[in-house]
Amino acid sequence: MPSTPTTSSSKRSSIQSSVTRKPWLRASPPPPFGVVALSSGTPFVTAINGEVMPGQWEFQVGPSVGISAGDELWIARCILERITEIAGVVVSFDPKPIEISTIWKHSYKVGEWRPCISKSFEDDVNNHVAFRPPHSYLPICEDSKKPYVGKVFKTLDEAYEFYSMYGHAAGFDTRRGGIKRGKHRQVLYQYFICRREGVKPDSKKDISESSVQKKIRRRKPSTRNGCKARITATLNDDGNYVFTSFSELHNHSLVTEDVRHLMKFNRKMDESHQMIMLKCAKSNIGPVRAFRIFKELVGSFEEVGCTSKDFKNLSYSMNSYADGVDAQLLLDRFLSKRETDEGFKCEYLVDETHKVKSLFWSDAVAVQNYSLFGDAVSFDATYTTNRYDMIFAPFTGKDNHGGCVTFGAGLLTREDVNSYSWILKQFIECIGTAPAMIITDQDPALKIAVENVMPNTRHRFCMWHIMMKLAQKLPNSLREDAELKSEIHSVVWSELDEPVDFERKWTEVLDQYELTDNTWLADMFSLRSYWIPAYFRDLSMSSLFRTTSLSESENSFFRRYLNRNSNLAAFYIHFESAMEAQRHNYKQACIVDQTTVPQLKTHTPLEHHASLIYTRNVFMDIQTEIIEAVDRCRIKSMETDDDEQWYSVDDRSNGVFKVVHIASEETITCSCKKFVMAASAEVISTSNMKSRNKSLMAEALRCIGIAEGNDELADSLLTELKRWAEINSDGAQCLSPASGKQKMFELFYGSKIPSVVIVHPPDAVKTKGSGKRLKSTYEVPAEKAKKPKRRCRKCRRLVRHDSRNCGKVVEEESDEE
């Protein structure tokens, strides 16, 4: 810019190119054609002259007046850059573009910079590497992979593929740049540029302190640094594309050979990655673990072909695929299963805005299991199993091996009487009959729903939930009384007492410790028919369902497969994986029964006969009873009447019991009723059809296992696989990189995105299990007792308070004492 309006404005500009002669030893060479063309074609470029640096030239703009001086200068630079770009020449406006082997010294006599050329600089010129801008990098690769101006391709994709392969060999990533189309939308030309072209937008503009507090931005580094390396593919008259300009130099270092497998060009999620990700997602295995599994399968990180971040991005895309339509996808999957499986049943409710309120489903195997093991059912809701916080409510029973078996499940948005009544009705309609007993927690809404929907079903409360409150409900003076707790536990948990005996013992304990006025104990006594074992002695399997521990075990099992961030469609996919695992565990227990023989502890025929008719886990419990009976039980008397026989059996630990044997009916009953309360059902046999995909995967892994460690077999197998892929890649509907993600998502969810969405997912649900739980008056002091003591500066004692609240705490402690 001029210092005064009448002074000429000049800007030093230099053009570098590879030169093999020594221009400083003879007369200056002629100016480059770009500078000549600029001066001859633009009226405001008035003069040009050479500089002291070889290959460096200066042009003058002006004289100009005012702001026009800056405009003309920038227009001249823009024209010069365009001319050199077309000619394939690099232009730099740096006043000292060469630093290689050159020592610049200042001459005070002439008042200008003069170069002192060393021998190494002369060698650099001869070797064709010196004349490049500073901090520039020339890609080096095989001549066959290097593009050049004039190279012709049939399609634009072929041209881009060639330039990408060149970038891969040279050590930089590429992307498509600007494009120009003709009247008929045909591509006239397009730039293929370095991936580091451009500059990251400035994110610091207009960021106030309040906005920073609201949103914390990640300190993510930028890959853009303004690289000018590019090539232009132009449409010619023959309909082909030809490289018309090529800027080869980069302003950044190129990727070294040892890390080129991590370049964007080499990181592609192909069919193998998508298949592993798909299988792992169905089993609730996260993307990072899936990446590690794939690494072990292929052998090393270099052979994986992508990074763990690529796996995470694919997982994120999979979850985002069903955003807003996951409820419709789930219902479509239900309807599809109903068409193929007549035993599958499902129902749902929506609100006035067509958002899901409640869901219930069950299949044919679950119904068959209920017919065998459905005497008693445990029902307990669990939380944090999906992104909407809908309440997961499975119906759980106990099979003949002592394991959990699921009869049906549902999702609820509310924990009120109407929601519980609806899901209980759907369960009965699906199963056919109500269970003899159902055990739940003390939810008042659930108690009302069971009474309304299942009037003939015995409703039982979880004893563990009740007894865990005992310590905090007692007076402070009795909270640490171990004898009182022992007596209450012996009265409550006894299964040999009749209701009359329980009421008598309960009253005696309360009178002994003066607890007759305790409100909580009085309330629990009024509800005794809902939780005391004495009132459930006539029900089959009642001793196996005294608590909801079966449901807790079931919930813990499901949490290994369910994900709190899953949408509804993914939730059901994970649920199916969990059910497959549960039924597989049952078959494992069956094979143990069929192939093993238990070890007998006594010589009684009763134990031998029990080992033949009971499953292994049940026999272990019965064997314990038989061993104790042999040591403790004795027959005191026997009476006979026709085909009936009465025995008086003395159990030295629990008293005398009556045993009745009716020969005509082949039945034996005991007054202890433990056999009735712990009855077990027969074995169920289920069969699943083998999937071709499972057989294919198993066979492929077997072949890999055979070839592992044998180079000759491995090469042969690899050759056959490549040949098969080449033959079938055209016609097969495989997961190609272009449409692989879409195809993978459809395989995962079981269907495409529905064109019409009728049912929508619910809003985030606020349930009793959400949020922070309030701690009881018993838990707070218990947690304080675990904290280490420290010395108070005021009272100088080792306590759990400090000087700020010392006086108040001391007064409270004295009041309690």
C-alpha positions in Angstrom: 0.0 0.0 0.0 1.3 3.5 -0.8 2.3 5.8 2.0 0.9 8.8 0.1 -1.7 8.8 -2.7 0.9 9.7 -5.3 3.4 7.0 -4.4 3.5 3.8 -6.4 2.3 0.7 -4.6 4.4 -2.4 -4.9 4.2 -5.9 -3.6 7.1 -8.3 -3.8 6.0 -11.6 -5.5 8.1 -14.6 -6.3 7.5 -17.7 -8.5 9.5 -20.8 -7.8 10.0 -23.7 -10.1 12.5 -26.6 -10.3 15.6 -25.2 -12.1 18.7 -27.3 -13.0 21.1 -24.5 -14.0 23.0 -22.0 -11.9 21.4 -18.5 -12.6 23.5 -16.6 -10.1 26.7 -17.4 -12.0 25.6 -15.8 -15.2 23.1 -13.2 -16.5 19.6 -13.3 -14.9 17.2 -15.6 -16.7 14.1 -14.2 -18.4 11.1 -13.6 -16.1 8.5 -16.4 -15.8 5.7 -16.4 -18.3 3.1 -15.9 -15.5 4.6 -12.5 -14.5 4.9 -11.6 -18.2 1.3 -12.5 -18.8 0.2 -10.6 -15.8 2.0 -7.4 -16.8 0.9 -7.6 -20.4 -2.7 -8.4 -19.7 -3.5 -6.0 -16.8 -3.3 -2.2 -17.2 -2.5 -1.6 -13.4 0.7 -3.8 -13.4 3.2 -1.2 -14.5 6.6 -2.9 -14.2 8.5 -6.1 -13.3 12.0 -6.8 -12.2 14.2 -9.7 -11.0 15.3 -10.0 -7.4 18.5 -11.2 -5.8 17.0 -14.7 -5.1 17.1 -17.0 -8.1 13.7 -17.5 -9.6 12.2 -14.5 -7.6 10.5 -11.7 -9.4 8.8 -8.5 -8.4 5.9 -6.7 -10.0 4.7 -3.1 -9.3 1.1 -2.0 -9.1 0.3 1.7 -9.5 0.5 4.5 -9.1 -2.9 4.2 -7.5 -5.0 6.5 -5.3 -6.8 5.6 -2.1 -8.5 2.3 -1.6 -8.0 1.3 -5.2 -4.4 0.5 -4.5 -5.4 -2.4 -2.3 -8.0 -3.6 -4.7 -5.7 -3.6 -7.7 -3.0 -5.4 -5.6 -5.3 -8.2 -4.6 -6.8 -8.5 -8.1 -3.3 -8.9 -9.5 -2.4 -11.6 -7.0 -5.6 -13.5 -7.7 -4.9 -13.4 -11.5 -1.4 -14.5 -10.9 -2.5 -17.5 -8.8 -5.1 -18.5 -11.4 -2.5 -18.3 -14.3 0.1 -20.4 -12.4 -2.6 -22.9 -11.4 -3.6 -23.5 -15.0 0.1 -23.9 -15.9 0.9 -26.2 -13.1 3.3 -23.8 -11.4 3.6 -23.1 -7.7 3.5 -19.4 -6.7 4.7 -18.1 -3.3 4.5 -14.6 -1.9 7.1 -15.2 0.8 10.0 -12.7 0.7 12.5 -15.5 1.5 11.0 -18.7 0.1 14.2 -20.8 0.2 16.0 -21.7 3.4 17.8 -24.8 2.3 21.6 -24.4 2.6 21.4 -20.6 2.1 23.0 -18.0 4.4 21.5 -14.6 4.0 23.8 -11.7 4.9 23.2 -8.0 5.0 25.4 -5.5 3.1 25.3 -2.1 4.6 27.3 -0.6 1.7 24.6 -1.3 -1.0 21.7 -1.4 1.4 20.1 -4.7 0.2 20.1 -8.4 0.9 22.7 -10.5 -1.0 22.8 -14.3 -1.0 26.0 -16.2 -0.1 25.7 -19.5 -1.9 27.3 -22.6 -0.5 28.4 -25.7 -2.4 25.5 -27.7 -0.8 23.0 -25.2 -2.2 24.5 -25.6 -5.6 24.0 -29.3 -5.3 20.4 -28.9 -4.2 19.7 -26.9 -7.4 21.3 -29.6 -9.5 19.2 -32.2 -7.7 16.0 -30.4 -8.6 14.8 -30.0 -5.0 15.8 -26.5 -3.9 13.2 -24.3 -5.5 10.1 -24.9 -3.3 8.3 -22.7 -0.9 9.3 -22.9 2.7 7.6 -25.6 4.8 6.4 -27.4 1.6 6.5 -31.1 1.0 6.7 -32.9 -2.3 5.0 -36.3 -2.4 7.2 -39.2 -3.5 5.8 -42.4 -5.0 6.2 -44.6 -8.0 5.9 -42.9 -11.4 3.0 -45.2 -12.4 0.9 -44.0 -9.5 1.7 -40.3 -10.0 -0.9 -38.2 -12.0 0.0 -35.7 -14.6 -1.7 -33.1 -16.8 -3.3 -34.7 -19.8 -4.1 -38.1 -18.3 -7.5 -39.3 -19.5 -10.2 -41.3 -17.7 -13.6 -42.6 -18.9 -15.5 -41.5 -15.8 -15.1 -39.0 -13.0 -15.1 -41.7 -10.4 -12.1 -43.4 -12.1 -10.2 -40.1 -12.0 -10.9 -39.7 -8.3 -10.0 -43.3 -7.6 -6.7 -42.8 -9.3 -5.9 -39.6 -7.4 -7.0 -41.3 -4.1 -4.6 -44.2 -4.8 -1.9 -41.6 -5.5 -2.6 -40.0 -2.1 -2.5 -43.3 -0.4 0.9 -44.1 -1.9 2.3 -40.7 -1.2 0.9 -40.3 2.4 -2.1 -37.9 2.3 -5.9 -38.3 2.2 -8.1 -36.8 -0.5 -11.7 -35.6 -0.9 -13.8 -34.1 -3.7 -13.7 -30.3 -3.9 -15.6 -27.7 -6.0 -17.7 -28.8 -8.9 -19.3 -27.1 -11.9 -22.1 -28.5 -13.9 -23.5 -27.8 -17.4 -27.0 -27.1 -18.6 -27.9 -30.8 -18.6 -26.4 -31.3 -15.1 -23.3 -33.0 -16.5 -20.1 -32.3 -14.6 -17.9 -29.9 -16.5 -15.0 -30.1 -14.1 -14.3 -30.9 -10.5 -11.4 -30.4 -8.1 -9.8 -33.3 -6.2 -8.1 -31.8 -3.2 -6.1 -32.7 -0.2 -8.2 -33.5 2.8 -6.4 -30.8 4.8 -7.5 -28.1 2.4 -9.4 -25.2 3.9 -9.4 -23.6 7.4 -11.4 -24.5 10.4 -14.0 -21.7 11.2 -13.2 -19.6 14.1 -15.3 -20.8 17.0 -14.3 -17.9 19.3 -16.4 -15.3 17.6 -19.0 -13.7 19.9 -18.7 -16.3 22.6 -19.8 -14.6 25.9 -19.1 -15.9 29.3 -22.8 -17.1 29.8 -22.8 -19.0 26.5 -19.5 -20.8 27.5 -21.1 -21.9 30.8 -24.2 -23.3 29.0 -22.2 -25.4 26.5 -18.8 -26.8 27.0 -17.1 -27.3 23.7 -14.6 -30.1 23.1 -11.1 -29.1 22.4 -11.1 -31.0 19.1 -8.0 -30.5 16.9 -8.6 -29.5 13.3 -7.3 -31.4 10.2 -7.6 -28.3 8.0 -4.5 -26.1 7.5 -5.0 -24.5 4.1 -3.2 -27.0 1.9 -3.3 -26.0 -1.7 -2.5 -29.4 -3.3 -5.1 -30.2 -5.9 -5.8 -31.6 -9.3 -8.6 -30.7 -11.8 -10.5 -33.2 -13.8 -12.2 -31.5 -16.8 -14.7 -32.9 -19.3 -13.3 -33.0 -22.9 -15.0 -33.1 -26.2 -14.9 -36.9 -26.3 -16.9 -37.2 -23.1 -13.9 -38.3 -21.1 -12.3 -36.6 -18.2 -8.7 -35.3 -18.4 -6.4 -33.8 -15.7 -5.9 -30.2 -16.8 -4.0 -28.7 -13.8 -2.0 -30.2 -11.0 -0.7 -28.5 -7.9 1.6 -31.1 -6.3 3.2 -29.4 -3.2 1.6 -29.7 0.2 2.1 -27.3 3.1 2.1 -30.1 5.7 4.2 -33.2 6.4 3.0 -36.4 4.8 2.0 -39.5 6.6 4.8 -42.0 7.3 4.7 -45.6 6.1 4.2 -47.1 9.6 0.9 -45.3 10.2 -0.6 -45.2 6.8 -3.0 -48.0 7.6 -4.8 -45.5 9.9 -5.4 -43.0 7.1 -9.0 -42.2 6.1 -8.5 -43.9 2.7 -7.5 -47.2 4.4 -10.2 -47.1 7.1 -13.4 -48.7 5.6 -16.1 -50.5 7.4 -16.6 -53.3 4.9 -18.8 -56.5 5.2 -16.6 -58.2 7.8 -16.7 -55.2 10.2 -20.4 -54.7 9.8 -21.1 -58.4 10.4 -19.1 -58.4 13.6 -20.7 -55.2 14.7 -24.2 -56.6 13.9 -23.6 -59.8 15.9 -22.1 -57.9 18.9 -24.9 -55.3 18.9 -27.5 -58.1 19.3 -25.7 -59.4 22.4 -25.3 -55.9 23.8 -21.6 -55.9 23.3 -20.4 -52.3 22.8 -18.4 -51.0 19.9 -15.0 -50.9 21.8 -15.3 -54.5 22.8 -16.5 -55.4 19.3 -13.3 -53.7 17.9 -11.1 -55.8 20.3 -12.9 -59.0 19.3 -12.3 -58.2 15.6 -8.7 -57.4 16.3 -8.2 -60.9 17.8 -10.0 -62.5 14.9 -7.7 -60.9 12.2 -4.5 -61.0 14.3 -3.2 -57.4 14.7 -4.4 -53.8 14.7 -2.8 -53.2 11.3 -5.1 -55.8 9.8 -8.3 -54.5 11.3 -8.7 -51.8 8.6 -10.3 -49.2 10.9 -10.2 -47.8 14.4 -12.3 -48.1 17.5 -13.7 -44.7 16.8 -15.0 -46.0 13.5 -16.8 -48.7 15.4 -18.3 -46.2 17.8 -19.4 -44.0 14.9 -21.1 -47.0 13.3 -22.8 -47.8 16.6 -24.0 -44.2 16.9 -25.4 -44.3 13.4 -27.2 -47.6 14.2 -28.9 -46.1 17.2 -29.7 -42.9 15.3 -31.2 -44.9 12.4 -34.5 -45.5 14.4 -34.8 -42.2 16.1 -38.5 -41.3 16.3 -39.7 -44.5 14.6 -38.4 -47.2 17.0 -41.9 -47.7 18.5 -43.3 -48.3 15.0 -40.4 -50.6 14.1 -41.1 -52.7 17.3 -44.8 -53.0 16.5 -44.0 -54.0 12.9 -41.7 -56.6 14.2 -44.4 -57.9 16.6 -46.9 -58.2 13.7 -44.3 -60.0 11.6 -43.6 -62.5 14.4 -47.4 -63.0 14.9 -47.7 -64.0 11.2 -44.9 -66.6 11.4 -45.5 -67.8 15.0 -49.1 -68.5 15.9 -48.2 -68.8 19.6 -46.7 -65.3 19.7 -49.0 -62.7 21.3 -48.6 -59.0 21.8 -50.7 -56.0 22.9 -50.1 -52.3 23.3 -51.7 -49.1 24.4 -51.2 -45.5 23.1 -52.3 -42.2 24.5 -54.2 -39.4 22.8 -51.0 -38.3 21.0 -50.4 -41.8 19.6 -47.4 -42.4 21.9 -46.8 -45.8 23.5 -48.1 -46.2 27.0 -47.9 -49.9 27.6 -46.6 -53.0 25.9 -46.9 -56.8 26.6 -45.6 -59.8 24.7 -45.2 -63.5 25.1 -44.4 -66.5 22.8 -45.4 -70.1 22.4 -42.5 -71.5 24.4 -43.2 -69.1 27.3 -46.9 -70.3 27.3 -45.8 -73.9 27.4 -43.4 -73.2 30.2 -46.2 -71.6 32.2 -48.4 -74.7 31.8 -45.6 -76.7 33.6 -44.1 -74.2 36.0 -46.8 -71.6 36.5 -48.1 -72.5 39.9 -46.4 -69.4 41.4 -45.3 -66.3 39.6 -43.0 -63.5 40.7 -43.7 -60.0 39.4 -41.3 -57.2 40.0 -40.6 -54.1 37.9 -37.1 -52.9 37.1 -35.7 -49.6 35.8 -33.0 -48.1 33.5 -33.4 -50.7 30.8 -34.1 -48.3 27.9 -33.6 -44.7 26.9 -37.2 -43.7 27.7 -36.9 -45.1 31.3 -40.0 -47.2 30.7 -40.6 -49.8 33.4 -39.6 -53.3 32.4 -42.0 -55.8 34.1 -41.2 -59.5 33.4 -43.4 -62.4 34.8 -40.9 -64.9 36.3 -41.3 -68.5 37.5 -38.9 -71.3 38.7 -38.3 -74.3 36.5 -37.6 -77.9 37.6 -33.9 -77.2 37.8 -34.4 -74.2 40.1 -33.6 -71.6 37.4 -35.5 -68.6 36.3 -38.1 -69.0 33.5 -39.9 -66.1 31.9 -43.6 -66.4 31.1 -44.0 -62.9 29.5 -42.9 -59.3 29.8 -44.1 -55.8 29.4 -43.1 -52.1 29.3 -45.0 -49.5 31.3 -44.9 -45.7 31.5 -46.8 -45.5 34.7 -46.9 -47.4 38.0 -50.6 -46.8 38.8 -53.6 -49.1 39.2 -54.7 -48.8 35.6 -51.3 -49.7 34.2 -50.8 -52.7 36.5 -54.4 -53.9 35.8 -53.9 -53.7 32.1 -50.7 -55.7 32.0 -52.1 -58.3 34.4 -55.2 -58.7 32.2 -53.0 -59.2 29.1 -50.9 -61.8 30.9 -54.0 -63.8 31.9 -55.5 -63.5 28.4 -52.2 -64.7 26.8 -51.5 -67.5 29.3 -55.1 -68.6 29.7 -55.4 -69.0 33.5 -54.3 -67.0 36.5 -51.5 -68.4 38.7 -52.3 -69.9 42.1 -49.9 -67.4 43.8 -48.2 -64.2 42.7 -45.5 -62.5 44.8 -44.7 -58.8 44.5 -43.4 -55.9 46.6 -45.6 -53.8 48.8 -46.8 -51.4 46.1 -50.3 -50.3 47.0 -51.3 -49.8 43.4 -50.2 -53.3 42.5 -52.1 -54.7 45.5 -55.3 -53.2 44.3 -54.7 -54.3 40.7 -54.1 -58.0 41.8 -57.3 -58.0 43.9 -59.3 -56.6 40.9 -57.8 -58.7 38.1 -56.9 -61.9 40.0 -59.5 -62.4 42.7 -58.8 -66.1 43.1 -55.0 -65.7 43.2 -53.1 -65.6 46.5 -51.2 -62.3 46.6 -47.9 -62.5 48.6 -45.6 -59.7 49.7 -41.8 -60.1 49.6 -40.7 -60.9 53.1 -37.2 -59.5 52.5 -38.5 -56.0 51.7 -40.5 -56.1 54.9 -37.9 -57.5 57.3 -35.2 -55.2 56.1 -37.2 -52.3 57.6 -37.4 -54.0 61.0 -34.3 -52.4 62.5 -35.3 -48.8 61.6 -38.9 -49.3 62.8 -37.9 -50.4 66.3 -37.3 -47.9 69.1 -33.8 -46.6 69.5 -33.3 -48.5 72.7 -34.0 -51.8 70.9 -32.4 -51.3 67.5 -29.2 -53.1 68.6 -31.0 -55.8 70.6 -29.8 -59.0 68.8 -32.0 -61.3 70.9 -35.2 -59.4 70.0 -34.3 -59.6 66.3 -33.5 -63.3 66.6 -36.9 -64.1 68.2 -38.9 -62.1 65.7 -37.0 -63.8 62.8 -37.7 -67.2 64.2 -41.4 -66.5 64.5 -41.8 -64.8 61.1 -39.7 -67.2 58.9 -41.0 -70.5 60.4 -42.8 -72.7 57.8 -43.9 -75.4 60.3 -46.3 -73.2 62.3 -50.0 -73.0 61.6 -51.6 -69.5 61.6 -52.8 -70.0 65.2 -49.3 -70.8 66.4 -47.8 -67.8 64.6 -50.3 -65.4 66.1 -49.6 -66.7 69.6 -45.9 -66.5 69.3 -46.1 -63.0 67.7 -48.2 -61.7 70.6 -45.8 -63.2 73.2 -42.8 -61.5 71.6 -44.5 -58.1 71.4 -45.7 -58.4 75.0 -42.2 -59.4 76.3 -40.5 -56.3 74.7 -43.4 -53.9 75.2 -44.0 -53.4 71.5 -47.7 -53.7 71.4 -48.1 -49.9 70.7 -45.6 -50.0 67.7 -47.6 -48.7 64.7 -45.5 -50.4 62.0 -45.6 -53.8 63.7 -49.3 -53.5 64.1 -49.7 -52.7 60.4 -47.5 -55.6 59.4 -49.6 -57.9 61.7 -52.8 -56.7 60.0 -51.3 -57.7 56.7 -50.0 -61.1 58.0 -52.0 -63.1 55.5 -50.0 -61.4 52.7 -46.5 -62.4 53.8 -46.2 -64.8 56.7 -45.4 -68.4 55.6 -47.9 -69.9 58.0 -50.7 -68.6 55.8 -49.3 -70.2 52.6 -48.7 -73.8 53.8 -51.4 -75.3 51.5 -50.0 -73.7 48.3 -47.7 -75.6 46.0 -44.2 -74.1 45.7 -45.0 -71.5 48.3 -41.7 -72.1 50.2 -39.8 -71.3 47.0 -41.4 -67.9 46.7 -41.1 -66.2 50.0 -39.2 -63.2 48.5 -38.8 -61.6 45.1 -35.2 -62.8 45.0 -36.2 -64.8 41.9 -37.2 -61.5 40.1 -34.1 -59.8 41.4 -32.0 -62.6 39.9 -34.0 -62.3 36.7 -33.5 -58.5 36.6 -29.7 -59.0 37.1 -29.7 -61.5 34.3 -31.5 -59.2 31.9 -29.2 -56.2 32.7 -26.3 -58.2 31.1 -28.2 -58.0 27.8 -30.2 -54.8 28.1 -28.8 -51.3 27.6 -30.2 -48.2 29.2 -29.5 -46.2 26.0 -31.3 -48.6 23.7 -34.4 -47.5 21.8 -37.5 -49.7 21.9 -36.7 -51.8 18.8 -33.1 -52.4 20.0 -34.5 -53.2 23.5 -36.6 -56.1 22.2 -33.7 -57.4 20.1 -31.6 -57.6 23.3 -34.5 -59.2 25.1 -34.7 -61.9 22.5 -30.9 -62.6 22.9 -31.5 -62.8 26.7 -34.3 -65.3 26.2 -32.1 -67.5 23.9 -29.5 -67.5 26.6 -32.0 -68.4 29.3 -33.4 -71.3 27.3 -29.9 -72.5 26.4 -29.0 -72.5 30.2 -32.0 -74.7 30.7 -30.8 -77.2 28.1 -27.4 -77.3 29.7 -29.1 -78.3 32.9 -31.0 -81.0 31.0 -27.9 -82.5 29.5 -26.3 -82.8 32.9 -29.4 -84.8 34.1 -29.3 -87.1 31.1 -25.5 -87.8 31.2 -24.5 -87.9 34.8 -25.4 -89.9 37.9 -25.6 -88.2 41.4 -23.5 -89.5 44.3 -25.7 -91.2 46.9 -25.1 -90.5 50.6 -27.2 -93.3 52.2 -28.2 -96.8 51.4 -31.9 -96.2 51.6 -34.1 -97.1 48.6 -35.8 -93.8 49.0 -32.7 -91.8 48.0 -32.0 -94.1 45.0 -35.5 -93.7 43.8 -35.4 -89.9 44.2 -32.2 -89.7 42.2 -34.0 -91.3 39.2 -37.1 -89.1 39.2 -35.8 -85.6 40.2 -33.6 -83.2 38.4 -30.1 -82.8 39.7 -30.6 -79.5 41.5 -33.9 -80.6 43.1 -32.4 -83.9 44.1 -29.6 -82.1 46.0 -32.2 -80.4 48.2 -34.1 -83.7 48.7 -30.9 -85.6 49.5 -30.2 -83.2 52.3 -33.6 -83.8 53.8 -33.2 -87.6 53.5 -29.8 -87.5 55.2 -31.3 -85.5 58.1 -34.3 -87.8 58.3 -32.1 -90.8 58.6 -30.2 -89.2 61.5 -33.1 -87.4 63.3 -36.5 -88.9 62.4 -37.9 -92.0 64.1 -41.4 -93.7 63.8 -43.1 -93.6 67.2 -46.4 -95.3 66.2 -48.4 -96.7 63.3 -52.1 -97.2 62.7 -53.9 -99.0 59.8 -57.4 -98.6 58.5 -58.2 -100.4 55.2 -55.8 -99.0 52.6 -54.8 -96.0 54.8 -51.8 -96.0 57.2 -51.0 -93.3 59.8 -47.5 -92.8 61.1 -46.3 -90.6 63.9 -42.8 -89.4 63.1 -40.6 -87.8 65.7 -38.3 -85.1 64.4 -35.9 -84.4 67.3 -35.4 -80.8 66.1 -39.0 -79.8 65.1 -41.4 -82.1 67.0 -43.8 -84.9 66.1 -45.5 -84.9 62.7 -48.3 -87.1 61.2 -47.7 -88.9 57.9 -50.6 -90.5 56.0 -50.2 -93.1 53.3 -53.2 -93.9 51.0 -52.3 -97.0 49.0 -55.2 -96.9 46.6 -54.3 -93.3 45.5 -50.6 -93.8 45.9 -50.2 -90.6 47.9 -48.3 -89.7 51.0 -48.8 -86.5 52.9 -47.1 -85.1 56.0 -48.4 -82.5 58.4 -45.2 -80.4 58.0 -46.3 -79.8 54.3 -42.8 -79.0 53.2 -43.0 -81.4 50.3 -46.2 -79.6 49.1 -44.6 -76.2 49.5 -41.5 -77.2 47.6 -43.1 -79.3 44.8 -41.3 -79.3 41.4 -42.7 -79.7 37.9 -41.7 -82.1 35.1 -39.2 -81.4 32.4 -40.0 -79.4 29.3 -38.3 -80.1 26.0 -38.0 -77.3 23.4 -36.5 -77.5 20.0 -35.3 -74.6 17.8 -34.7 -74.9 14.1 -31.1 -74.3 13.1 -30.4 -71.2 11.2 -28.5 -71.5 7.9 -26.5 -68.4 8.9 -25.5 -70.0 12.2 -24.4 -73.2 10.4 -22.5 -71.1 7.8 -20.7 -69.1 10.5 -19.8 -72.3 12.4 -18.4 -73.9 9.3 -16.4 -70.9 8.4 -14.9 -70.7 11.8 -14.1 -74.4 11.7 -12.2 -74.0 8.4 -10.2 -71.0 9.8 -9.4 -73.1 12.9 -8.1 -75.9 10.7 -5.9 -73.5 8.6 -4.6 -71.7 11.7 -0.9 -72.2 12.1 -0.4 -73.9 8.7 0.7 -71.4 6.0 0.0 -73.7 3.1 -3.5 -74.4 4.2 -4.1 -70.7 5.1 -3.0 -69.6 1.6 -5.2 -72.2 0.0 -8.3 -71.2 2.0 -7.6 -67.5 1.3 -7.3 -68.2 -2.5 -10.6 -70.1 -2.5 -12.4 -67.4 -0.5 -11.2 -64.7 -2.9 -12.2 -66.7 -5.9 -15.6 -67.3 -4.4 -16.0 -63.6 -3.6 -15.1 -62.5 -7.1 -17.6 -64.9 -8.6 -20.5 -64.0 -6.4 -19.8 -60.3 -5.6 -21.8 -59.0 -8.6 -25.1 -60.9 -8.0 -25.0 -61.2 -4.2 -26.8 -58.7 -2.1 -23.8 -58.0 0.1 -23.0 -55.2 2.5 -21.1 -53.0 0.1 -19.4 -49.8 1.5 -21.9 -47.6 -0.4 -25.1 -49.2 0.9 -23.7 -51.4 3.6 -24.7 -49.3 6.6 -28.3 -49.1 5.4 -28.5 -52.8 4.8 -26.9 -53.5 8.1 -29.4 -51.4 10.0 -32.3 -53.1 8.2 -30.9 -56.5 9.2 -30.4 -55.4 12.8 -33.9 -54.0 13.2 -35.6 -56.6 11.0 -37.3 -54.1 8.6 -36.8 -50.9 6.7 -37.8 -47.5 8.1 -41.7 -47.4 7.8 -43.0 -44.9 5.3 -46.0 -44.2 7.6 -45.5 -43.8 11.4 -48.6 -44.3 13.4 -47.2 -45.1 16.8 -44.5 -42.9 18.4 -42.1 -43.5 21.3 -43.0 -42.1 24.6 -41.4 -39.1 26.3 -38.9 -39.7 29.1 -40.8 -41.4 32.0 -40.6 -40.3 35.6 -40.9 -43.4 37.8 -40.5 -44.3 41.4 -37.1 -45.8 40.6 -35.8 -42.7 38.9 -33.9 -39.9 40.6 -32.1 -40.0 43.9 -33.5 -42.3 46.6 -34.2 -40.7 50.0 -32.2 -42.4 52.7 -34.0 -43.7 55.7 -33.3 -42.6 59.3 -31.5 -45.9 59.8 -29.2 -45.6 56.8 -28.0 -42.1 57.5 -26.4 -42.8 60.9 -25.1 -46.1 59.6 -23.2 -44.3 56.9 -21.9 -41.7 59.3 -20.6 -44.5 61.5 -18.4 -45.7 58.6 -16.6 -42.4 58.3 -13.3 -42.0 60.2 -13.3 -39.8 63.2 -11.3 -36.6 63.4 -10.4 -34.2 66.2 -12.7 -31.2 66.8 -10.8 -28.0 67.5 -13.4 -26.9 69.9 -14.1 -29.9 72.1 -10.7 -31.5 71.4 -12.3 -35.0 71.0 -12.1 -37.6 68.2 -15.6 -37.2 66.8 -17.5 -37.0 63.5 -18.3 -33.2 63.7 -16.2 -30.1 63.4 -16.0 -26.8 65.3 -18.8 -25.1 63.3 -21.5 -27.5 64.6 -19.8 -28.8 67.7 -22.2 -27.3 70.3 -25.3 -28.4 68.4 -24.1 -31.9 67.8 -23.1 -32.4 71.5 -26.6 -31.2 72.6 -28.3 -33.7 70.2 -26.0 -36.6 71.4 -26.8 -35.8 75.1 -30.6 -35.7 74.3 -30.4 -39.1 72.6 -28.5 -40.5 75.6 
